[in-house]
């Protein structure tokens, strides 16, 4: 099985979009300090459950699709935060983790909505 140049470009662009949307989330929350008070663990859990339900309905798939669409951004956010904090496990779930995660969730919601329209 050979990996072609086009496939490498598609994978690279995908990762750039995902990480770009995460860092856009960090940037937007840094620019709007009033939004920071709404980002906490309780609100993130509620938003995540709503995200799973809405993505499942938009994509017209089973709830497992929404859970899978939630787990990928969660794993990417944990990996990013882990490396951003120089491999210190205690600092993984810091304030920027939540901002990065919300940025990726927004990107996932938009891409799922656009994908279901076509």
N, C-alpha and C positions, 0 to 999 in steps of 0.2 A: 504494500500500500504506500503510495507516494503522496506526499503533501506538496501541492503545487504552490507557486508564488501567490496566486490569487487567494488561496485559502489562508495563507499566512497574513496577507493584507486584510482580509475580512476579520480574522481573529484579532489582529492588532487594533483595527478601528473599533471593534466591539469593546475591547478592554479600555481603549481611550475614552469612548463614550460613557462607559460605566463609571470609571474613575473620575472623569470630568464632571459628571453629574453629582457624584459624591462630594467633590471639592467645591462645586458650585453651591451645594447645600451648606457647607461650612462657611463659605464666603457670604451667602445671604444672611445667615444667622449672625455673623460677625457685624454686618452692616446694619442689622435691625436688632438692637439689644432688647427691645420690648418683646420680641418673639421668644427670647431665651427663657422667660419665666414659664412659658407653656410647654417647654420640652423637658419632660421628666419621665421616669420609668412607667408610671401609671398611664400617662397620656400616650406614650409610645405603644404600650400593650393594647390599648383601646384602638389606636390607629391601625395597628398591625392586624387586629381581628377584622376591622372594617375593610382593610385592604384585601385580605384573603377572600372575604365574601364578595366584594365588588368585582375583583378580578375573576373569580369563578363565574359570576353571572355574565360579565362582559364577554368572556371567552367562550361562553356556553359549554363549559366543560364541568367535570365533577369537582367537588371541593378539594380533591387531591391536587388539581392543577393550581389552585390558589395557594395551597400550602407549599407546593414546589416553587411557585413564583415568589413566595416569601422567604423561603430558606436560602435561595441563592444570594439575594442581597444581604441577608444576615451573615452568611459565611464570608462574603467579600468584605463586609464592614469589619468583621472580627479580625480577619487577616490584615487588612489595612491598618487598623488601630494597633494591632500587635506589633507590626513592623514600624509604625510611626513612633511608637513609644519605646523603641529600641529593645524589643523582646522582653519587656517587663509585664508579666501577666496581671499584676495588681492594677496597672494603669490602663488596661485594655478598654474598660467601659467608662471612659471619661466623657466629658461634655462634647468633644468633637466627634466621638463615636456616634452619638445620637444625631448630630447634624449631618454627618456623612451618610448614615443609614436612611434618614428621611430624604436626602437628595437622591439616593439610589431608588428608594420606593417611588418617588415622584416620577423618575425616569421609567421605571417598570410599569407604572400605571399608564403613562402616556404611550409607551410602546405597545402595551397590550390593547389599549383603546384603538390606536391606529391600525394595529394588526387585525382587529376584529371588524373594522370598517371595510377593509379590502377583501 
